[in-house]
Amino acid sequence: MTDTQIALVQNSWEKCVPIADAAAQLFYGRLFEIDPSLRPMFKGDMSEQGKKLMTMITVAVRGLTNLPAIVGAVQDLGRRHVSYGVTDEHYDTVGEALIWTLGKGLGDDFTDDVKDAWVETYTTLATVMKDAAATTAES
């Protein structure tokens, strides 16, 4: 990720923070539309789950300028997701739902450059999570 991409992601995310609850609803609605088989993985209050998701994204996005400082937490998240039954393919579905949600939430502000920056960021973080999950699965 370049400094420009990080700035695009951080600036665009700050526009999403005020609409976090609506963004979470959009995200999960789209996620379950893309892959209804994921719905049973979420057994609790979806409003609470949405708040957790938005908080996690906020922490990750704000930490992008010091990626080494957040890698451990991202790896832990990937390892925890193994116990939820998350597979590598699920990361693709989540990425698709996230990018779609950002497009809806940001509207005209979701330019091609912003989209590309988000795809790069998500791919980077998802790869860290998948790699950590793979080492957990091998243990």
N, C-alpha and C positions, 0 to 999 in steps of 0.2 A: 504494500500500500504506500502510495506517495503522500507527502504532506498535504497536497491539494485534495486528494481523495479523502483523507482523514477529515480535513476541514469541511468538505462537502457533506460527509456523513454526519459529523457533529452538528453543523448548522441546520441541516434538514431535520435531524432528530429533535432538536430543541423546538422545532415547530410542531412536532408530534406530541411532545410532553403534555401540553394543555388538553389534548384530546385523547389521552392515554386510554381511558375506559372504552371510548368508542372504537379506537384503533384495535384494542384487544378483542372486542366483539367481532369486528370485521375480520381480524386475523383468524380467530378460531372458527368462525363461520366458513371462511374460505378453506381453511385447512380440512375441515370435515366434509366440505363439498368435494374437494380434490380426492380425499381418501377417507371415506366413511369408516373404514376399519380402524382408524386411529381413535375414534370417539371413546371406546371402552377403556383406553389408557388413562382417561381423565375422569376420576371417580369423585372428586371433591367439588366444591363450589367453584363454578367457572368464573365468577366475578373475582374471587380471591386468586384463582389461577392466572387470570388476566393481569391482576396487579403485580403478581410475582414476575410474570413475563416482562411487563413493561419496566419494572425495577431492574431486572437482570439486563435488559437491553440498554437501559440508561447507564448503568455502571460500566458495561462493556464499552459503549460508545464514548463515554467521557474518559475512559482509560486508554483509548487508542493512541494517544500521543506518547504513552509509556507502555507499549505492548508487553514487554517483559514483566511488568508489574502485575498484569492481569492474567498472564498465561496459566499460572498455577490454579487460579479460580476457574478458568475456562476448562482446564483439564479435569478438575474435580467434578465439574458439571457434566462433562462427557462420561466420566466413570459412573456417576450416579444414574445417568440415563440408561445404562446397561440394565440395571435392576428394574426399570420401567418397561423393558422390552423394546427399546429403541434400536433400530438397525440403521445401517448406512443409508439405505434407500429413504428412510424417514427424513433424513437431513435434506434431501433434495426436495421433498414435499414441503417441508417447513420453509425452505428457502423460497420456493415458488409462492407460497402463501404470504411470506413476509414482503417480498418485492411487490406483489399485487396490492397488499395492504398499504404500503408506502405510496404507491401510485395513486390509490384512491384518496388517502389522507392528505397528500401534498398537492394533488391536482397539477396545475401548471408549473409548480415549483419542482416537480419530479422530472427534471430534464434528463436527457440521455447521459450527460456527465454524472449527474447525481445517481442515476440508476446504475451505471457502470461502477461507481465508487461503492455503492451498497453491495453489489454482486461480489466485488473483490473482497470487501470486508467480511461479508457473510461466509464466503468460501474459505477465507483465511481462518476465521474462528471455528467454523464447522469442521475444518480439517484438523485443527488442534483437538477438538472434542472427539472426533472419530478415532484419531490416533491414540488418545488416552483410553477410549473405550476398548479399542483393540487389545491394548496391553492388559486391561482388566479381564477381558474375555479369555485371553490366553492363560491367565494365572489359575 
